[in-house]
Amino acid sequence: MWPVEGGRTPRAGAGTEWEYRGVNGFAWATLDQLRSRTSLKWRRYGEAVLPLWVAEMDALLAPVVREALEDVLARGDTGYPWGAGYAEAYRGFARERWGWDVAGPPAVALVPDVMHGVAEALALLGGPGDPVVVTPPVYPPFFAVAARAGRPVVEAPLDPRGRLDPGSLASALARAAAASPRATLLLSNPHNPTGTVPTGDELTRVAALARAHGVAVISDEIHSPLVLAGARFTPYLSLEGTEDALAVVSASKGWNLAGLKAALLIAGPARVPDLARIPESVAHGAGHVAAIAHGAAFAAGGPWLDELLGALEENRRLLGAFVGERLPGVNYRAPQGTYLAWLDCAGLGLADPAGFFLEAAGVALSPGADFGTGGSGAVRLNFATSPAILIEALERMAGALARRR
Ligand SMILES: Cc1ncc(COP(=O)(O)O)c(C=O)c1O
């Protein structure tokens, strides 16, 4: 329940240390620290707005990542990327977390970031005119990356629980395959924005459908470190029947490293020769310093990640309790992973819920309509922030709704 502990309600601004640490002691950044940041999340809107939109976290940098960066800078090690340190670190992480043995270096390519990795993967698998199947509501750049490659989008909407829907997938895959033998299915595993984590059985079914229609699969697994208690992540390539699939991974979401560009494109065994077709300039588009930071996160950032997950679980609990008690008309299905909450605001009868909360509450959320079919009437709330800021934002939203009544 909320207020959180012993009836205490966190407050942003006037927050005590406890209010920025939540109940498990995780060190979130304070409002003053966050306002000194110059990245997108805290600069797009003015100081009157609490930004709970773009997928940056309000965590302080994990000490192991910070130490790796300080070491690189002290040695002036700022040249082009080299070596398989990042890939090796990811292999160790995947083995330890999920018992998955990722193949060695020829099956793994360094790419600048996940969306460039997806773009390269699409280029390996097809060309202009070959459809891309997506599962909306979904991360908006999925539509943009397909459009940029001249590839029409075929939609396979999620089911009402925000999960992959075998029925809509079967029909979308059939339509895509009928249009071209080089169609691609692009998955978000875990799913942004609904925070669902597909089970091994669900993904096995997807793999069987894709195979039956001859459609190649790209699995975007950027959120895979962020799976909360009660769910388990399944790497798509760890399943039978995914030999010709590609996956893209990164430490960018798990350790908040979007400003340090480096990701990994991983090929199933049948696709390994294809990776050689990626131009060298793509790997050079990743930062050497960034690859070292991401490698440090995967190699030694597990304990910090576990603390973060505990803090996110606490915020998930707070959010669910607050929405249930104080935001009537808003429907909340607790996410299993990510730090994103998909709030169904259809019951509020607002034409533009994100616009309303920005104007009337001073809280920036991501408009659901940007996520495609099934998104309008919803907002995406980023709860990777201190309990103090989260509760303050929710109080503002509740106040704006109360004034409207
Ligand atoms: C599903 C998904 N893919 C990709 C990205 C972007 O990753 P990158 O910055 O590495 O391109 C995000 C960012 O939020 C995301 O949610």
Ligand as a Chemical Component Dictionary entry (heavy atoms), coordinates in Angstrom:
data_LIG
# 
_chem_comp.id                   LIG 
_chem_comp.type                 NON-POLYMER 
_chem_comp.pdbx_formal_charge   0 
_chem_comp.three_letter_code    LIG 
# 
loop_
_chem_comp_atom.comp_id 
_chem_comp_atom.atom_id 
_chem_comp_atom.alt_atom_id 
_chem_comp_atom.type_symbol 
_chem_comp_atom.charge 
_chem_comp_atom.model_Cartn_x 
_chem_comp_atom.model_Cartn_y 
_chem_comp_atom.model_Cartn_z 
_chem_comp_atom.pdbx_ordinal 
LIG C1 C1 C 0 12.630 -1.594 -27.511 1  
LIG C2 C2 C 0 13.707 -0.554 -27.676 2  
LIG N1 N1 N 0 14.611 -0.704 -28.659 3  
LIG C3 C3 C 0 15.597 0.202  -28.856 4  
LIG C4 C4 C 0 15.698 1.317  -28.061 5  
LIG C5 C5 C 0 16.767 2.334  -28.350 6  
LIG O1 O1 O 0 18.016 1.786  -28.138 7  
LIG P1 P1 P 0 19.311 2.485  -28.683 8  
LIG O2 O2 O 0 19.383 3.835  -28.026 9  
LIG O3 O3 O 0 20.419 1.568  -28.282 10 
LIG O4 O4 O 0 19.142 2.574  -30.169 11 
LIG C6 C6 C 0 14.798 1.510  -27.013 12 
LIG C7 C7 C 0 14.900 2.691  -26.156 13 
LIG O5 O5 O 0 14.103 2.950  -25.310 14 
LIG C8 C8 C 0 13.773 0.549  -26.827 15 
LIG O6 O6 O 0 12.868 0.685  -25.841 16 
# 
loop_
_chem_comp_bond.comp_id 
_chem_comp_bond.atom_id_1 
_chem_comp_bond.atom_id_2 
_chem_comp_bond.value_order 
_chem_comp_bond.pdbx_ordinal 
LIG C1 C2 SING 1  
LIG C2 N1 SING 2  
LIG C2 C8 DOUB 3  
LIG N1 C3 DOUB 4  
LIG C3 C4 SING 5  
LIG C4 C5 SING 6  
LIG C4 C6 DOUB 7  
LIG C5 O1 SING 8  
LIG O1 P1 SING 9  
LIG P1 O2 DOUB 10 
LIG P1 O3 SING 11 
LIG P1 O4 SING 12 
LIG C6 C7 SING 13 
LIG C6 C8 SING 14 
LIG C7 O5 DOUB 15 
LIG C8 O6 SING 16 
# 
